[in-house]
Amino acid sequence: MNPDYRVQHGDILLTNCEPSVGAEIKKIRPCVVIQSERLNRMSSLLTVIPITSQVEKPFFADIVIPRDEHNHLNGDALVRTSQIFTYDRSRFLKLIGRCSPPILRQIKEQLMVNFQLTT
């Protein structure tokens, strides 16, 4: 990935998720950056949620992300909010696109549920 690119909250990055262990998400796949802009500027690590094209097998915590002109996914997909990873920037291969604000809102709401956080 271009070292000069400034990663933003909501970016969808092609990510090398290997090696993985057990039920962790595998392969090279798109991931949504959920880390704050401040941490994106300061850290050599990025926190992301993987995206899967396996839409026929949704989990209760998955968020449907329809393909659109902004995210540039190959088709409709699922954001796996139950699997959050923090990776070194060397795992990120390229920028694919961006999540729409409504999808980012749904992701944040689901994370609140996943972690039993209140506003």
Phi and psi restraints in degrees (range 20) as a CNS / XPLOR table:
assign (resid 1 and name C) (resid 2 and name N)
       (resid 2 and name CA) (resid 2 and name C) 1.0 -58.2 20.0 2
assign (resid 2 and name N) (resid 2 and name CA)
       (resid 2 and name C) (resid 3 and name N) 1.0 118.0 20.0 2
assign (resid 2 and name C) (resid 3 and name N)
       (resid 3 and name CA) (resid 3 and name C) 1.0 -65.1 20.0 2
assign (resid 3 and name N) (resid 3 and name CA)
       (resid 3 and name C) (resid 4 and name N) 1.0 -17.6 20.0 2
assign (resid 3 and name C) (resid 4 and name N)
       (resid 4 and name CA) (resid 4 and name C) 1.0 -86.6 20.0 2
assign (resid 4 and name N) (resid 4 and name CA)
       (resid 4 and name C) (resid 5 and name N) 1.0 -11.6 20.0 2
assign (resid 4 and name C) (resid 5 and name N)
       (resid 5 and name CA) (resid 5 and name C) 1.0 -69.9 20.0 2
assign (resid 5 and name N) (resid 5 and name CA)
       (resid 5 and name C) (resid 6 and name N) 1.0 132.6 20.0 2
assign (resid 5 and name C) (resid 6 and name N)
       (resid 6 and name CA) (resid 6 and name C) 1.0 -94.7 20.0 2
assign (resid 6 and name N) (resid 6 and name CA)
       (resid 6 and name C) (resid 7 and name N) 1.0 104.8 20.0 2
assign (resid 6 and name C) (resid 7 and name N)
       (resid 7 and name CA) (resid 7 and name C) 1.0 -63.9 20.0 2
assign (resid 7 and name N) (resid 7 and name CA)
       (resid 7 and name C) (resid 8 and name N) 1.0 139.1 20.0 2
assign (resid 7 and name C) (resid 8 and name N)
       (resid 8 and name CA) (resid 8 and name C) 1.0 -120.6 20.0 2
assign (resid 8 and name N) (resid 8 and name CA)
       (resid 8 and name C) (resid 9 and name N) 1.0 151.1 20.0 2
assign (resid 8 and name C) (resid 9 and name N)
       (resid 9 and name CA) (resid 9 and name C) 1.0 -55.9 20.0 2
assign (resid 9 and name N) (resid 9 and name CA)
       (resid 9 and name C) (resid 10 and name N) 1.0 128.2 20.0 2
assign (resid 9 and name C) (resid 10 and name N)
       (resid 10 and name CA) (resid 10 and name C) 1.0 96.6 20.0 2
assign (resid 10 and name N) (resid 10 and name CA)
       (resid 10 and name C) (resid 11 and name N) 1.0 -8.9 20.0 2
assign (resid 10 and name C) (resid 11 and name N)
       (resid 11 and name CA) (resid 11 and name C) 1.0 -63.0 20.0 2
assign (resid 11 and name N) (resid 11 and name CA)
       (resid 11 and name C) (resid 12 and name N) 1.0 148.7 20.0 2
assign (resid 11 and name C) (resid 12 and name N)
       (resid 12 and name CA) (resid 12 and name C) 1.0 -110.4 20.0 2
assign (resid 12 and name N) (resid 12 and name CA)
       (resid 12 and name C) (resid 13 and name N) 1.0 117.3 20.0 2
assign (resid 12 and name C) (resid 13 and name N)
       (resid 13 and name CA) (resid 13 and name C) 1.0 -115.4 20.0 2
assign (resid 13 and name N) (resid 13 and name CA)
       (resid 13 and name C) (resid 14 and name N) 1.0 138.2 20.0 2
assign (resid 13 and name C) (resid 14 and name N)
       (resid 14 and name CA) (resid 14 and name C) 1.0 -71.8 20.0 2
assign (resid 14 and name N) (resid 14 and name CA)
       (resid 14 and name C) (resid 15 and name N) 1.0 123.8 20.0 2
assign (resid 14 and name C) (resid 15 and name N)
       (resid 15 and name CA) (resid 15 and name C) 1.0 -128.6 20.0 2
assign (resid 15 and name N) (resid 15 and name CA)
       (resid 15 and name C) (resid 16 and name N) 1.0 136.7 20.0 2
assign (resid 15 and name C) (resid 16 and name N)
       (resid 16 and name CA) (resid 16 and name C) 1.0 -87.4 20.0 2
assign (resid 16 and name N) (resid 16 and name CA)
       (resid 16 and name C) (resid 17 and name N) 1.0 105.4 20.0 2
assign (resid 16 and name C) (resid 17 and name N)
       (resid 17 and name CA) (resid 17 and name C) 1.0 -91.3 20.0 2
assign (resid 17 and name N) (resid 17 and name CA)
       (resid 17 and name C) (resid 18 and name N) 1.0 8.6 20.0 2
assign (resid 17 and name C) (resid 18 and name N)
       (resid 18 and name CA) (resid 18 and name C) 1.0 -98.2 20.0 2
assign (resid 18 and name N) (resid 18 and name CA)
       (resid 18 and name C) (resid 19 and name N) 1.0 146.1 20.0 2
assign (resid 18 and name C) (resid 19 and name N)
       (resid 19 and name CA) (resid 19 and name C) 1.0 -79.2 20.0 2
assign (resid 19 and name N) (resid 19 and name CA)
       (resid 19 and name C) (resid 20 and name N) 1.0 151.5 20.0 2
assign (resid 19 and name C) (resid 20 and name N)
       (resid 20 and name CA) (resid 20 and name C) 1.0 -123.9 20.0 2
assign (resid 20 and name N) (resid 20 and name CA)
       (resid 20 and name C) (resid 21 and name N) 1.0 163.6 20.0 2
assign (resid 20 and name C) (resid 21 and name N)
       (resid 21 and name CA) (resid 21 and name C) 1.0 -128.7 20.0 2
assign (resid 21 and name N) (resid 21 and name CA)
       (resid 21 and name C) (resid 22 and name N) 1.0 138.8 20.0 2
assign (resid 21 and name C) (resid 22 and name N)
       (resid 22 and name CA) (resid 22 and name C) 1.0 55.4 20.0 2
assign (resid 22 and name N) (resid 22 and name CA)
       (resid 22 and name C) (resid 23 and name N) 1.0 -125.3 20.0 2
assign (resid 22 and name C) (resid 23 and name N)
       (resid 23 and name CA) (resid 23 and name C) 1.0 -86.3 20.0 2
assign (resid 23 and name N) (resid 23 and name CA)
       (resid 23 and name C) (resid 24 and name N) 1.0 4.2 20.0 2
assign (resid 23 and name C) (resid 24 and name N)
       (resid 24 and name CA) (resid 24 and name C) 1.0 -61.6 20.0 2
assign (resid 24 and name N) (resid 24 and name CA)
       (resid 24 and name C) (resid 25 and name N) 1.0 151.4 20.0 2
assign (resid 24 and name C) (resid 25 and name N)
       (resid 25 and name CA) (resid 25 and name C) 1.0 -60.5 20.0 2
assign (resid 25 and name N) (resid 25 and name CA)
       (resid 25 and name C) (resid 26 and name N) 1.0 145.4 20.0 2
assign (resid 25 and name C) (resid 26 and name N)
       (resid 26 and name CA) (resid 26 and name C) 1.0 -121.9 20.0 2
assign (resid 26 and name N) (resid 26 and name CA)
       (resid 26 and name C) (resid 27 and name N) 1.0 175.2 20.0 2
assign (resid 26 and name C) (resid 27 and name N)
       (resid 27 and name CA) (resid 27 and name C) 1.0 74.0 20.0 2
assign (resid 27 and name N) (resid 27 and name CA)
       (resid 27 and name C) (resid 28 and name N) 1.0 179.7 20.0 2
assign (resid 27 and name C) (resid 28 and name N)
       (resid 28 and name CA) (resid 28 and name C) 1.0 -87.7 20.0 2
assign (resid 28 and name N) (resid 28 and name CA)
       (resid 28 and name C) (resid 29 and name N) 1.0 125.7 20.0 2
assign (resid 28 and name C) (resid 29 and name N)
       (resid 29 and name CA) (resid 29 and name C) 1.0 -155.3 20.0 2
assign (resid 29 and name N) (resid 29 and name CA)
       (resid 29 and name C) (resid 30 and name N) 1.0 163.7 20.0 2
assign (resid 29 and name C) (resid 30 and name N)
       (resid 30 and name CA) (resid 30 and name C) 1.0 -71.8 20.0 2
assign (resid 30 and name N) (resid 30 and name CA)
       (resid 30 and name C) (resid 31 and name N) 1.0 145.7 20.0 2
assign (resid 30 and name C) (resid 31 and name N)
       (resid 31 and name CA) (resid 31 and name C) 1.0 -137.9 20.0 2
assign (resid 31 and name N) (resid 31 and name CA)
       (resid 31 and name C) (resid 32 and name N) 1.0 146.0 20.0 2
assign (resid 31 and name C) (resid 32 and name N)
       (resid 32 and name CA) (resid 32 and name C) 1.0 -93.8 20.0 2
assign (resid 32 and name N) (resid 32 and name CA)
       (resid 32 and name C) (resid 33 and name N) 1.0 130.2 20.0 2
assign (resid 32 and name C) (resid 33 and name N)
       (resid 33 and name CA) (resid 33 and name C) 1.0 -76.8 20.0 2
assign (resid 33 and name N) (resid 33 and name CA)
       (resid 33 and name C) (resid 34 and name N) 1.0 122.3 20.0 2
assign (resid 33 and name C) (resid 34 and name N)
       (resid 34 and name CA) (resid 34 and name C) 1.0 -112.3 20.0 2
assign (resid 34 and name N) (resid 34 and name CA)
       (resid 34 and name C) (resid 35 and name N) 1.0 -3.6 20.0 2
assign (resid 34 and name C) (resid 35 and name N)
       (resid 35 and name CA) (resid 35 and name C) 1.0 -70.9 20.0 2
assign (resid 35 and name N) (resid 35 and name CA)
       (resid 35 and name C) (resid 36 and name N) 1.0 149.9 20.0 2
assign (resid 35 and name C) (resid 36 and name N)
       (resid 36 and name CA) (resid 36 and name C) 1.0 -68.3 20.0 2
assign (resid 36 and name N) (resid 36 and name CA)
       (resid 36 and name C) (resid 37 and name N) 1.0 158.7 20.0 2
assign (resid 36 and name C) (resid 37 and name N)
       (resid 37 and name CA) (resid 37 and name C) 1.0 -58.6 20.0 2
assign (resid 37 and name N) (resid 37 and name CA)
       (resid 37 and name C) (resid 38 and name N) 1.0 -39.4 20.0 2
assign (resid 37 and name C) (resid 38 and name N)
       (resid 38 and name CA) (resid 38 and name C) 1.0 -61.2 20.0 2
assign (resid 38 and name N) (resid 38 and name CA)
       (resid 38 and name C) (resid 39 and name N) 1.0 -49.7 20.0 2
assign (resid 38 and name C) (resid 39 and name N)
       (resid 39 and name CA) (resid 39 and name C) 1.0 -65.2 20.0 2
assign (resid 39 and name N) (resid 39 and name CA)
       (resid 39 and name C) (resid 40 and name N) 1.0 -35.5 20.0 2
assign (resid 39 and name C) (resid 40 and name N)
       (resid 40 and name CA) (resid 40 and name C) 1.0 -58.3 20.0 2
assign (resid 40 and name N) (resid 40 and name CA)
       (resid 40 and name C) (resid 41 and name N) 1.0 -37.0 20.0 2
assign (resid 40 and name C) (resid 41 and name N)
       (resid 41 and name CA) (resid 41 and name C) 1.0 -75.3 20.0 2
assign (resid 41 and name N) (resid 41 and name CA)
       (resid 41 and name C) (resid 42 and name N) 1.0 -31.6 20.0 2
assign (resid 41 and name C) (resid 42 and name N)
       (resid 42 and name CA) (resid 42 and name C) 1.0 -97.3 20.0 2
assign (resid 42 and name N) (resid 42 and name CA)
       (resid 42 and name C) (resid 43 and name N) 1.0 -24.7 20.0 2
assign (resid 42 and name C) (resid 43 and name N)
       (resid 43 and name CA) (resid 43 and name C) 1.0 -108.2 20.0 2
assign (resid 43 and name N) (resid 43 and name CA)
       (resid 43 and name C) (resid 44 and name N) 1.0 150.2 20.0 2
assign (resid 43 and name C) (resid 44 and name N)
       (resid 44 and name CA) (resid 44 and name C) 1.0 -87.4 20.0 2
assign (resid 44 and name N) (resid 44 and name CA)
       (resid 44 and name C) (resid 45 and name N) 1.0 2.3 20.0 2
assign (resid 44 and name C) (resid 45 and name N)
       (resid 45 and name CA) (resid 45 and name C) 1.0 -111.9 20.0 2
assign (resid 45 and name N) (resid 45 and name CA)
       (resid 45 and name C) (resid 46 and name N) 1.0 152.7 20.0 2
assign (resid 45 and name C) (resid 46 and name N)
       (resid 46 and name CA) (resid 46 and name C) 1.0 -129.4 20.0 2
assign (resid 46 and name N) (resid 46 and name CA)
       (resid 46 and name C) (resid 47 and name N) 1.0 137.7 20.0 2
assign (resid 46 and name C) (resid 47 and name N)
       (resid 47 and name CA) (resid 47 and name C) 1.0 -99.7 20.0 2
assign (resid 47 and name N) (resid 47 and name CA)
       (resid 47 and name C) (resid 48 and name N) 1.0 127.6 20.0 2
assign (resid 47 and name C) (resid 48 and name N)
       (resid 48 and name CA) (resid 48 and name C) 1.0 -137.7 20.0 2
assign (resid 48 and name N) (resid 48 and name CA)
       (resid 48 and name C) (resid 49 and name N) 1.0 164.1 20.0 2
assign (resid 48 and name C) (resid 49 and name N)
       (resid 49 and name CA) (resid 49 and name C) 1.0 -121.5 20.0 2
assign (resid 49 and name N) (resid 49 and name CA)
       (resid 49 and name C) (resid 50 and name N) 1.0 130.0 20.0 2
assign (resid 49 and name C) (resid 50 and name N)
       (resid 50 and name CA) (resid 50 and name C) 1.0 -72.6 20.0 2
assign (resid 50 and name N) (resid 50 and name CA)
       (resid 50 and name C) (resid 51 and name N) 1.0 155.5 20.0 2
assign (resid 50 and name C) (resid 51 and name N)
       (resid 51 and name CA) (resid 51 and name C) 1.0 -116.8 20.0 2
assign (resid 51 and name N) (resid 51 and name CA)
       (resid 51 and name C) (resid 52 and name N) 1.0 137.1 20.0 2
assign (resid 51 and name C) (resid 52 and name N)
       (resid 52 and name CA) (resid 52 and name C) 1.0 -123.2 20.0 2
assign (resid 52 and name N) (resid 52 and name CA)
       (resid 52 and name C) (resid 53 and name N) 1.0 148.3 20.0 2
assign (resid 52 and name C) (resid 53 and name N)
       (resid 53 and name CA) (resid 53 and name C) 1.0 -88.3 20.0 2
assign (resid 53 and name N) (resid 53 and name CA)
       (resid 53 and name C) (resid 54 and name N) 1.0 -0.2 20.0 2
assign (resid 53 and name C) (resid 54 and name N)
       (resid 54 and name CA) (resid 54 and name C) 1.0 -78.8 20.0 2
assign (resid 54 and name N) (resid 54 and name CA)
       (resid 54 and name C) (resid 55 and name N) 1.0 65.7 20.0 2
assign (resid 54 and name C) (resid 55 and name N)
       (resid 55 and name CA) (resid 55 and name C) 1.0 -71.1 20.0 2
assign (resid 55 and name N) (resid 55 and name CA)
       (resid 55 and name C) (resid 56 and name N) 1.0 -16.6 20.0 2
assign (resid 55 and name C) (resid 56 and name N)
       (resid 56 and name CA) (resid 56 and name C) 1.0 -80.5 20.0 2
assign (resid 56 and name N) (resid 56 and name CA)
       (resid 56 and name C) (resid 57 and name N) 1.0 -5.2 20.0 2
assign (resid 56 and name C) (resid 57 and name N)
       (resid 57 and name CA) (resid 57 and name C) 1.0 -123.6 20.0 2
assign (resid 57 and name N) (resid 57 and name CA)
       (resid 57 and name C) (resid 58 and name N) 1.0 58.0 20.0 2
assign (resid 57 and name C) (resid 58 and name N)
       (resid 58 and name CA) (resid 58 and name C) 1.0 -71.5 20.0 2
assign (resid 58 and name N) (resid 58 and name CA)
       (resid 58 and name C) (resid 59 and name N) 1.0 147.5 20.0 2
assign (resid 58 and name C) (resid 59 and name N)
       (resid 59 and name CA) (resid 59 and name C) 1.0 -104.2 20.0 2
assign (resid 59 and name N) (resid 59 and name CA)
       (resid 59 and name C) (resid 60 and name N) 1.0 154.7 20.0 2
assign (resid 59 and name C) (resid 60 and name N)
       (resid 60 and name CA) (resid 60 and name C) 1.0 -57.4 20.0 2
assign (resid 60 and name N) (resid 60 and name CA)
       (resid 60 and name C) (resid 61 and name N) 1.0 -27.1 20.0 2
assign (resid 60 and name C) (resid 61 and name N)
       (resid 61 and name CA) (resid 61 and name C) 1.0 -91.8 20.0 2
assign (resid 61 and name N) (resid 61 and name CA)
       (resid 61 and name C) (resid 62 and name N) 1.0 -0.1 20.0 2
assign (resid 61 and name C) (resid 62 and name N)
       (resid 62 and name CA) (resid 62 and name C) 1.0 -75.9 20.0 2
assign (resid 62 and name N) (resid 62 and name CA)
       (resid 62 and name C) (resid 63 and name N) 1.0 146.9 20.0 2
assign (resid 62 and name C) (resid 63 and name N)
       (resid 63 and name CA) (resid 63 and name C) 1.0 -113.3 20.0 2
assign (resid 63 and name N) (resid 63 and name CA)
       (resid 63 and name C) (resid 64 and name N) 1.0 127.2 20.0 2
assign (resid 63 and name C) (resid 64 and name N)
       (resid 64 and name CA) (resid 64 and name C) 1.0 -73.6 20.0 2
assign (resid 64 and name N) (resid 64 and name CA)
       (resid 64 and name C) (resid 65 and name N) 1.0 131.9 20.0 2
assign (resid 64 and name C) (resid 65 and name N)
       (resid 65 and name CA) (resid 65 and name C) 1.0 -123.0 20.0 2
assign (resid 65 and name N) (resid 65 and name CA)
       (resid 65 and name C) (resid 66 and name N) 1.0 100.5 20.0 2
assign (resid 65 and name C) (resid 66 and name N)
       (resid 66 and name CA) (resid 66 and name C) 1.0 -68.2 20.0 2
assign (resid 66 and name N) (resid 66 and name CA)
       (resid 66 and name C) (resid 67 and name N) 1.0 142.1 20.0 2
assign (resid 66 and name C) (resid 67 and name N)
       (resid 67 and name CA) (resid 67 and name C) 1.0 -61.6 20.0 2
assign (resid 67 and name N) (resid 67 and name CA)
       (resid 67 and name C) (resid 68 and name N) 1.0 137.1 20.0 2
assign (resid 67 and name C) (resid 68 and name N)
       (resid 68 and name CA) (resid 68 and name C) 1.0 -149.3 20.0 2
assign (resid 68 and name N) (resid 68 and name CA)
       (resid 68 and name C) (resid 69 and name N) 1.0 -179.3 20.0 2
assign (resid 68 and name C) (resid 69 and name N)
       (resid 69 and name CA) (resid 69 and name C) 1.0 -72.4 20.0 2
assign (resid 69 and name N) (resid 69 and name CA)
       (resid 69 and name C) (resid 70 and name N) 1.0 -10.8 20.0 2
assign (resid 69 and name C) (resid 70 and name N)
       (resid 70 and name CA) (resid 70 and name C) 1.0 -97.3 20.0 2
assign (resid 70 and name N) (resid 70 and name CA)
       (resid 70 and name C) (resid 71 and name N) 1.0 -37.0 20.0 2
assign (resid 70 and name C) (resid 71 and name N)
       (resid 71 and name CA) (resid 71 and name C) 1.0 -87.5 20.0 2
assign (resid 71 and name N) (resid 71 and name CA)
       (resid 71 and name C) (resid 72 and name N) 1.0 -19.9 20.0 2
assign (resid 71 and name C) (resid 72 and name N)
       (resid 72 and name CA) (resid 72 and name C) 1.0 56.0 20.0 2
assign (resid 72 and name N) (resid 72 and name CA)
       (resid 72 and name C) (resid 73 and name N) 1.0 28.8 20.0 2
assign (resid 72 and name C) (resid 73 and name N)
       (resid 73 and name CA) (resid 73 and name C) 1.0 -74.0 20.0 2
assign (resid 73 and name N) (resid 73 and name CA)
       (resid 73 and name C) (resid 74 and name N) 1.0 161.2 20.0 2
assign (resid 73 and name C) (resid 74 and name N)
       (resid 74 and name CA) (resid 74 and name C) 1.0 -74.6 20.0 2
assign (resid 74 and name N) (resid 74 and name CA)
       (resid 74 and name C) (resid 75 and name N) 1.0 -19.0 20.0 2
assign (resid 74 and name C) (resid 75 and name N)
       (resid 75 and name CA) (resid 75 and name C) 1.0 -173.9 20.0 2
assign (resid 75 and name N) (resid 75 and name CA)
       (resid 75 and name C) (resid 76 and name N) 1.0 -177.3 20.0 2
assign (resid 75 and name C) (resid 76 and name N)
       (resid 76 and name CA) (resid 76 and name C) 1.0 -60.1 20.0 2
assign (resid 76 and name N) (resid 76 and name CA)
       (resid 76 and name C) (resid 77 and name N) 1.0 149.3 20.0 2
assign (resid 76 and name C) (resid 77 and name N)
       (resid 77 and name CA) (resid 77 and name C) 1.0 -149.9 20.0 2
assign (resid 77 and name N) (resid 77 and name CA)
       (resid 77 and name C) (resid 78 and name N) 1.0 179.8 20.0 2
assign (resid 77 and name C) (resid 78 and name N)
       (resid 78 and name CA) (resid 78 and name C) 1.0 -124.3 20.0 2
assign (resid 78 and name N) (resid 78 and name CA)
       (resid 78 and name C) (resid 79 and name N) 1.0 135.2 20.0 2
assign (resid 78 and name C) (resid 79 and name N)
       (resid 79 and name CA) (resid 79 and name C) 1.0 -91.3 20.0 2
assign (resid 79 and name N) (resid 79 and name CA)
       (resid 79 and name C) (resid 80 and name N) 1.0 119.6 20.0 2
assign (resid 79 and name C) (resid 80 and name N)
       (resid 80 and name CA) (resid 80 and name C) 1.0 -87.8 20.0 2
assign (resid 80 and name N) (resid 80 and name CA)
       (resid 80 and name C) (resid 81 and name N) 1.0 79.5 20.0 2
assign (resid 80 and name C) (resid 81 and name N)
       (resid 81 and name CA) (resid 81 and name C) 1.0 -66.1 20.0 2
assign (resid 81 and name N) (resid 81 and name CA)
       (resid 81 and name C) (resid 82 and name N) 1.0 -11.1 20.0 2
assign (resid 81 and name C) (resid 82 and name N)
       (resid 82 and name CA) (resid 82 and name C) 1.0 -81.7 20.0 2
assign (resid 82 and name N) (resid 82 and name CA)
       (resid 82 and name C) (resid 83 and name N) 1.0 -6.9 20.0 2
assign (resid 82 and name C) (resid 83 and name N)
       (resid 83 and name CA) (resid 83 and name C) 1.0 -124.4 20.0 2
assign (resid 83 and name N) (resid 83 and name CA)
       (resid 83 and name C) (resid 84 and name N) 1.0 100.8 20.0 2
assign (resid 83 and name C) (resid 84 and name N)
       (resid 84 and name CA) (resid 84 and name C) 1.0 -112.1 20.0 2
assign (resid 84 and name N) (resid 84 and name CA)
       (resid 84 and name C) (resid 85 and name N) 1.0 133.1 20.0 2
assign (resid 84 and name C) (resid 85 and name N)
       (resid 85 and name CA) (resid 85 and name C) 1.0 -129.3 20.0 2
assign (resid 85 and name N) (resid 85 and name CA)
       (resid 85 and name C) (resid 86 and name N) 1.0 147.4 20.0 2
assign (resid 85 and name C) (resid 86 and name N)
       (resid 86 and name CA) (resid 86 and name C) 1.0 -116.2 20.0 2
assign (resid 86 and name N) (resid 86 and name CA)
       (resid 86 and name C) (resid 87 and name N) 1.0 118.8 20.0 2
assign (resid 86 and name C) (resid 87 and name N)
       (resid 87 and name CA) (resid 87 and name C) 1.0 -121.9 20.0 2
assign (resid 87 and name N) (resid 87 and name CA)
       (resid 87 and name C) (resid 88 and name N) 1.0 154.3 20.0 2
assign (resid 87 and name C) (resid 88 and name N)
       (resid 88 and name CA) (resid 88 and name C) 1.0 -65.9 20.0 2
assign (resid 88 and name N) (resid 88 and name CA)
       (resid 88 and name C) (resid 89 and name N) 1.0 148.2 20.0 2
assign (resid 88 and name C) (resid 89 and name N)
       (resid 89 and name CA) (resid 89 and name C) 1.0 -61.7 20.0 2
assign (resid 89 and name N) (resid 89 and name CA)
       (resid 89 and name C) (resid 90 and name N) 1.0 -18.9 20.0 2
assign (resid 89 and name C) (resid 90 and name N)
       (resid 90 and name CA) (resid 90 and name C) 1.0 -66.1 20.0 2
assign (resid 90 and name N) (resid 90 and name CA)
       (resid 90 and name C) (resid 91 and name N) 1.0 -17.3 20.0 2
assign (resid 90 and name C) (resid 91 and name N)
       (resid 91 and name CA) (resid 91 and name C) 1.0 -77.8 20.0 2
assign (resid 91 and name N) (resid 91 and name CA)
       (resid 91 and name C) (resid 92 and name N) 1.0 -14.2 20.0 2
assign (resid 91 and name C) (resid 92 and name N)
       (resid 92 and name CA) (resid 92 and name C) 1.0 -93.6 20.0 2
assign (resid 92 and name N) (resid 92 and name CA)
       (resid 92 and name C) (resid 93 and name N) 1.0 121.8 20.0 2
assign (resid 92 and name C) (resid 93 and name N)
       (resid 93 and name CA) (resid 93 and name C) 1.0 -92.6 20.0 2
assign (resid 93 and name N) (resid 93 and name CA)
       (resid 93 and name C) (resid 94 and name N) 1.0 -42.9 20.0 2
assign (resid 93 and name C) (resid 94 and name N)
       (resid 94 and name CA) (resid 94 and name C) 1.0 -166.5 20.0 2
assign (resid 94 and name N) (resid 94 and name CA)
       (resid 94 and name C) (resid 95 and name N) 1.0 159.6 20.0 2
assign (resid 94 and name C) (resid 95 and name N)
       (resid 95 and name CA) (resid 95 and name C) 1.0 -77.8 20.0 2
assign (resid 95 and name N) (resid 95 and name CA)
       (resid 95 and name C) (resid 96 and name N) 1.0 129.7 20.0 2
assign (resid 95 and name C) (resid 96 and name N)
       (resid 96 and name CA) (resid 96 and name C) 1.0 -98.0 20.0 2
assign (resid 96 and name N) (resid 96 and name CA)
       (resid 96 and name C) (resid 97 and name N) 1.0 -48.5 20.0 2
assign (resid 96 and name C) (resid 97 and name N)
       (resid 97 and name CA) (resid 97 and name C) 1.0 -177.5 20.0 2
assign (resid 97 and name N) (resid 97 and name CA)
       (resid 97 and name C) (resid 98 and name N) 1.0 -155.2 20.0 2
assign (resid 97 and name C) (resid 98 and name N)
       (resid 98 and name CA) (resid 98 and name C) 1.0 -136.6 20.0 2
assign (resid 98 and name N) (resid 98 and name CA)
       (resid 98 and name C) (resid 99 and name N) 1.0 149.5 20.0 2
assign (resid 98 and name C) (resid 99 and name N)
       (resid 99 and name CA) (resid 99 and name C) 1.0 -76.7 20.0 2
assign (resid 99 and name N) (resid 99 and name CA)
       (resid 99 and name C) (resid 100 and name N) 1.0 144.5 20.0 2
assign (resid 99 and name C) (resid 100 and name N)
       (resid 100 and name CA) (resid 100 and name C) 1.0 -72.9 20.0 2
assign (resid 100 and name N) (resid 100 and name CA)
       (resid 100 and name C) (resid 101 and name N) 1.0 154.5 20.0 2
assign (resid 100 and name C) (resid 101 and name N)
       (resid 101 and name CA) (resid 101 and name C) 1.0 -55.3 20.0 2
assign (resid 101 and name N) (resid 101 and name CA)
       (resid 101 and name C) (resid 102 and name N) 1.0 -41.3 20.0 2
assign (resid 101 and name C) (resid 102 and name N)
       (resid 102 and name CA) (resid 102 and name C) 1.0 -62.4 20.0 2
assign (resid 102 and name N) (resid 102 and name CA)
       (resid 102 and name C) (resid 103 and name N) 1.0 -37.7 20.0 2
assign (resid 102 and name C) (resid 103 and name N)
       (resid 103 and name CA) (resid 103 and name C) 1.0 -68.3 20.0 2
assign (resid 103 and name N) (resid 103 and name CA)
       (resid 103 and name C) (resid 104 and name N) 1.0 -42.5 20.0 2
assign (resid 103 and name C) (resid 104 and name N)
       (resid 104 and name CA) (resid 104 and name C) 1.0 -60.1 20.0 2
assign (resid 104 and name N) (resid 104 and name CA)
       (resid 104 and name C) (resid 105 and name N) 1.0 -39.3 20.0 2
assign (resid 104 and name C) (resid 105 and name N)
       (resid 105 and name CA) (resid 105 and name C) 1.0 -62.0 20.0 2
assign (resid 105 and name N) (resid 105 and name CA)
       (resid 105 and name C) (resid 106 and name N) 1.0 -44.2 20.0 2
assign (resid 105 and name C) (resid 106 and name N)
       (resid 106 and name CA) (resid 106 and name C) 1.0 -63.1 20.0 2
assign (resid 106 and name N) (resid 106 and name CA)
       (resid 106 and name C) (resid 107 and name N) 1.0 -40.3 20.0 2
assign (resid 106 and name C) (resid 107 and name N)
       (resid 107 and name CA) (resid 107 and name C) 1.0 -61.2 20.0 2
assign (resid 107 and name N) (resid 107 and name CA)
       (resid 107 and name C) (resid 108 and name N) 1.0 -47.4 20.0 2
assign (resid 107 and name C) (resid 108 and name N)
       (resid 108 and name CA) (resid 108 and name C) 1.0 -61.2 20.0 2
assign (resid 108 and name N) (resid 108 and name CA)
       (resid 108 and name C) (resid 109 and name N) 1.0 -42.4 20.0 2
assign (resid 108 and name C) (resid 109 and name N)
       (resid 109 and name CA) (resid 109 and name C) 1.0 -62.6 20.0 2
assign (resid 109 and name N) (resid 109 and name CA)
       (resid 109 and name C) (resid 110 and name N) 1.0 -41.7 20.0 2
assign (resid 109 and name C) (resid 110 and name N)
       (resid 110 and name CA) (resid 110 and name C) 1.0 -68.3 20.0 2
assign (resid 110 and name N) (resid 110 and name CA)
       (resid 110 and name C) (resid 111 and name N) 1.0 -36.3 20.0 2
assign (resid 110 and name C) (resid 111 and name N)
       (resid 111 and name CA) (resid 111 and name C) 1.0 -63.8 20.0 2
assign (resid 111 and name N) (resid 111 and name CA)
       (resid 111 and name C) (resid 112 and name N) 1.0 -36.3 20.0 2
assign (resid 111 and name C) (resid 112 and name N)
       (resid 112 and name CA) (resid 112 and name C) 1.0 -60.3 20.0 2
assign (resid 112 and name N) (resid 112 and name CA)
       (resid 112 and name C) (resid 113 and name N) 1.0 -43.0 20.0 2
assign (resid 112 and name C) (resid 113 and name N)
       (resid 113 and name CA) (resid 113 and name C) 1.0 -66.3 20.0 2
assign (resid 113 and name N) (resid 113 and name CA)
       (resid 113 and name C) (resid 114 and name N) 1.0 -47.4 20.0 2
assign (resid 113 and name C) (resid 114 and name N)
       (resid 114 and name CA) (resid 114 and name C) 1.0 -57.2 20.0 2
assign (resid 114 and name N) (resid 114 and name CA)
       (resid 114 and name C) (resid 115 and name N) 1.0 -38.1 20.0 2
assign (resid 114 and name C) (resid 115 and name N)
       (resid 115 and name CA) (resid 115 and name C) 1.0 -103.5 20.0 2
assign (resid 115 and name N) (resid 115 and name CA)
       (resid 115 and name C) (resid 116 and name N) 1.0 8.8 20.0 2
assign (resid 115 and name C) (resid 116 and name N)
       (resid 116 and name CA) (resid 116 and name C) 1.0 50.6 20.0 2
assign (resid 116 and name N) (resid 116 and name CA)
       (resid 116 and name C) (resid 117 and name N) 1.0 48.6 20.0 2
assign (resid 116 and name C) (resid 117 and name N)
       (resid 117 and name CA) (resid 117 and name C) 1.0 -97.0 20.0 2
assign (resid 117 and name N) (resid 117 and name CA)
       (resid 117 and name C) (resid 118 and name N) 1.0 146.8 20.0 2
assign (resid 117 and name C) (resid 118 and name N)
       (resid 118 and name CA) (resid 118 and name C) 1.0 -118.4 20.0 2
assign (resid 118 and name N) (resid 118 and name CA)
       (resid 118 and name C) (resid 119 and name N) 1.0 155.6 20.0 2
